[in-house]
Amino acid sequence: MMELSGSLREFWNYFRHIAIAYLLTVSIGWEREQEGHSTGVRTFPIVGIASCGYLLLLQPQADAAAQSRLLQGLITGIGFIGGGAILKEGGTVKGTATAASVWNAGVIGAAVAMDHLTIAVTLAVLNLFTLRALLPLKRRLDRNPEESSGSAG
């Protein structure tokens, strides 16, 4: 009976971590969907929960070298996924904010798994703020390229 309650406690602990990673990253994916990006409401939470899950799998070992190797692999793998969101059309490049946000979704999931909830929430809030609040500035700069290049004083 004791072993079953321990397993149930472990299940809810892992479920809680994965659910938090999901909720924090689905909000970023929702924002990208609203802007008409193909990478969005499905990709972001999957990246977040996968990153969280990989680190949760490693937790019983808690070996710093193993965690480091796993984080290096996650960073590389998520960068590859984000790279798929970048499109070059003529002289313009699109999708870099989405690619960076995918990368950030992985970090959010990893932070949740490592019980750094303050970091995870801060990253999610700042990611959303950057995508939403700075969009009008980005659009204005894109309309007036001569203003954004300026003279390098």
GIUR-V793077 format. One line per field, one symbol per residue. ss: DSSP state (@ for helix, = for strand, . for the rest). psi: psi as a letter, one per 30 degrees, with the letter a starting at -180 (. if undefined). A space follows every 50 residues. Layout:
ss=???
psi=???
This chain:
ss=.@@@@@@@@@@@@@@@@@@@@@@@@@@@@@@@@@........@@@@@@@@ @@@@@@@@.....@@@@@@@@@@@@@@@@@@@@...===..===.@@@@@ @@@@@@@@@@@@@...@@@@@@@@@@@@@@@@@.@@@@@@@@@.@@@@@. ...
psi=eeeeeeeeeeeeeeeeeeeeeeeeffeeeeeeefggkfjcfeeeeeeeee eeeeeeefefegkeeeeeeeeeeeeeeeeeeefffkkkjbglklgeeeee eeeeeeeeeeeeeghieeeeeeeeeeeeeeeeefeeeeeeeeeiffefea ki.
